[in-house]
Amino acid sequence: MSKNNLKKIRENMLLSKSELARKAGISPLTIDRIERGFPCRVDTKRKIIQALGFKVSDKAKVFS
């Protein structure tokens, strides 16, 4: 299980899992799994980072 800041960042931006999932083009279930620490593909991380408005180079802010 990998630690990440996704839930904290998403909640600080007042986004629901569904809203973030729609912006990122992935399923809310995927967002839920990642927030609980399950691994995901690099492509999925990139979509989430961009949907949050970060640059890919800022990935350490979301995924440690």
URJOVEN-V267825 format. One line per field, one symbol per residue. phi: phi as a letter, one per 20 degrees, with the letter a starting at -180 (. if undefined). burial: + if it has 9 or more other ideal C-beta (glycine too) atoms within 8 Angstrom, else -. A space follows every 50 residues. Layout:
phi = ???
burial = ???
This chain:
phi = .eebdgffffffeldegfffgffemcegffggfffenffbfggfgfffgf feneegfegffdde
burial = ---+++--++----+-+--++--+-+---++++++--------+++++++ ++-+---++--++-
